[in-house]
């Protein structure tokens, strides 16, 4: 996994956590759900990158 991809995936997770927290604070369920979705997206991308790395070696 390239460092750039890893940073982007981590960025998605951090962005998701921030959105989720903001949604909780404001009572905005949609924003909270978007935050959770962003976190899942970051995790899925990271898992995909790890799988690619396994097959590269």
C-alpha positions in Angstrom: 0.0 0.0 0.0 1.4 3.3 -0.9 1.8 6.0 1.7 -0.4 8.3 -0.2 -3.3 5.7 -0.3 -2.8 5.0 3.3 -3.0 8.7 4.2 -6.2 9.1 2.1 -7.8 6.1 3.8 -6.9 7.4 7.2 -8.2 10.8 6.2 -11.6 9.3 5.3 -11.7 7.6 8.7 -10.8 10.9 10.5 -13.3 12.8 8.5 -16.0 10.2 9.3 -15.2 10.4 13.0 -15.5 14.2 12.9 -18.8 14.1 11.1 -20.2 11.5 13.4 -19.2 13.6 16.5 -20.7 16.7 15.0 -23.9 14.8 14.2 -24.2 13.6 17.8 -23.5 17.1 19.2 -26.1 18.7 17.0 -28.6 15.9 17.1 -28.3 15.5 13.3 -28.8 11.8 12.6 -28.1 12.2 8.9 -24.7 13.7 9.6 -23.9 11.1 12.1 -24.8 8.3 9.6 -22.7 10.0 6.9 -19.8 10.0 9.4 -20.2 6.3 10.1 -20.4 5.6 6.3 -17.1 7.6 5.7 -15.4 5.5 8.4 -16.6 2.2 6.8 -15.5 3.5 3.4 -12.0 4.2 4.8 -11.8 0.8 6.4 -12.9 -0.9 3.2 -10.4 0.9 1.0 -7.6 0.1 3.5 -8.6 -3.6 3.4 -8.6 -3.5 -0.4 -5.1 -2.0 -0.4 -3.8 -4.7 2.0 -5.2 -7.4 -0.3 -3.4 -5.9 -3.3 -0.2 -5.8 -1.3 -0.5 -9.5 -0.5 -0.8 -10.4 -4.2 2.1 -8.1 -5.2 4.6 -10.1 -3.1 
